[in-house]
Amino acid sequence: RTPLTVVREGVSQVRDELMGPVPDSQKAMLDMVLQNSDRLGRIIDELLDVSKLEAGKVRLQRKLCNITEVVSEVVGNFQVISQQRGLSILTDFSSPKIEIYIDRDKIVQVLTNLINNALKFTAEGHIKVHLSAREGFVECKVSDTGKGISKEDLPRAFQKFRQFGREVGPGDRGTGLGLSICKKLIELHHGRVKIESVPMKGTVVTLQLPQYTHRDLFQDSIGQ
């Protein structure tokens, strides 16, 4: 990650003309370098994340959070890009306040990945995030009206380096690690995740997170 940061900062300084005037034709080339540097940075982060998760080096920092606010914040981050693509992001919350002990940053990472995936594979229609409190757990569903996943590919959806529905041509190919990382982060919370999909109709990813009491959390921390 460090050499990539140095490369990006050097290119950025040249692009911003800190070293002298830069013709427009060269700026376009430098912009392409910066975009791909950012893409490589995201790939490195995903590879590091999955390596740490598999090595058992990820520790959760759980605090009592209003998960409704967390979901609303993540959805808000995608409003502009969804509008640019002619899509809408809908929310359906059973309550404006649902408190749960979670590692906020990790859950934001999971939700960001799921909504980003939904946008990537949805050409028209909408993405919907449903949140509800059940007996003993909180359920969150991210659904879309996209191209879906075939019945044959569905059992392998959470495997590493798996990509489905990727068409030949330009675009961000990613690593196929996103869903695998999401599953591991939810399981670290002692939760469950499942995926359902119908080709050409859409996909639904369901997360279930246990609603620990402070005593449950204390006992779990001692166990670790």
Protein Blocks (a to p, Z undefined) as FASTA:
>chain_A
ZZmmmmmmmmmmmmnopnoccdfklmmmmmmmmmmmmmmmmmmmmmmmmmmmmnopaccd
dddddfklmmmmmmmmmmmmmmmnopacddddfbfbdcddddfklmmmmmmmmmmmmmmm
mcbhcddddddddehiacdddddfbebjafklmmmmmpghiaehiacdeddebjolmmmm
mmmmmmmnopacdddddehkbccdddddddddfklmmmmmmmZZ
